[in-house]
Amino acid sequence: MAWLFLIVAGLLEVLWAYSMKLSEGFTRPGASAVTIVAMIFSFGLLSIAMRALPLGTAYTVWTGIGAVGAFLVGIVVLGEQVSALRIAAAVMIVGGLVLMKVSTTA
């Protein structure tokens, strides 16, 4: 169950990063509210996952899901630049996440 909480927390990190971008420096109330609520739930689920998972694993996977997810949202939704180097970096992050998962017994 800890892994499920961690994955959802990571997806909520993607949501709050995207909504923060849409908030335009917290000047748009709706996007700002989504950002804050998503942050609270993301941190809350991360803290629950950390009850059963090692700190290093939980935090690395959480930030990795957020980083790769924000990267993908940037490309797909916001039309940000796609390059071989950026894709290679994202693939390496995912590889690290997989290694963290398989090296953790919890």
N, C-alpha and C positions, 0 to 999 in steps of 0.2 A: 504494500500500500504506500510505503514511503516513496517509492519510485514514481508512482502515479501522482502523488502530491507534488513531487519535484518537477515532473514534466508540465503539469498544469501551471505551477509557479513560473516556470520558464516561458510558457506561452503567454502568461499574463505580463511578463517582462517585455515581451515583444509588443503587446498591446499598449503598455504604458509608454514605451519609447516612441511608438508611432503617434499616439495621441498627444504626446509632449511636442512632437514636431508640429502637429496640427494646431496646438494651442498658441503657437506664435509667441513664445516667451511668456506663457500664462496670461495672455491678453484676451483669449477667447474662453469664456466661462464654461461652455459645454465640454470642449476638449480638455480643459484644465481639470474639470471634475472627473472625467473618465480617467485621466492620468493619475490623479490622487487615489481614487478608489482602486484602480488596477494595481497601483504600487502597494497599497495596504494589503490587498489579498495576496499579491505575489510574495511579499515579505512574510505574511502569515503562514502561507503554505510552505514556504522554504523553511521556516522555523519548525514546523511540524515534521517535515521530512528529515531535518537535522537531528531529531530525537533518535532516529534509527540508523542514519547514514553518517559516515565520517564527515567532518567539516570540509576537508579538502575536496572530497568527491562531490558533496552536495553543492558547494559553492561553485566549483568548476563547471559542473553540468548545468547549473542554473544560469551562470553567465554565458556559457557556450550556447545554450539554446537561445538566449536573448540576443547574443551577437549574430549568430547565423540567421535567426529569424528576422532580426532588424535588417540585416544585409539583403535578405530575400524580399522583404516588404519594400525596401528602398528601390530595388531593381524592378519588381513587378508592379508596384502601386505608384511609386513616385518617379519612375523613369530614370533612376540613377545609373551611372556608368557601369557597364559590364566589361571586364577585361579578364584575360587569362590569369593574370596574377591575383586579382581579387577572388576569382573562383578557386584558384589553388589554395589561397589562404583559408577560405571557407571550408574546403575539403579537409585541410589539415586540422581545423578546429573540430570538425565532425569526427575525424579519426581519433583525436584526443579524447573526445567524449565517449566514444566506443571503448577505448582502452580503459578509461576510468570505470565504466560500467562493468566490464569483464574482470577488472582487477579488484572489485569490491565484493565482499561476501554477503553484505546485508541486502 
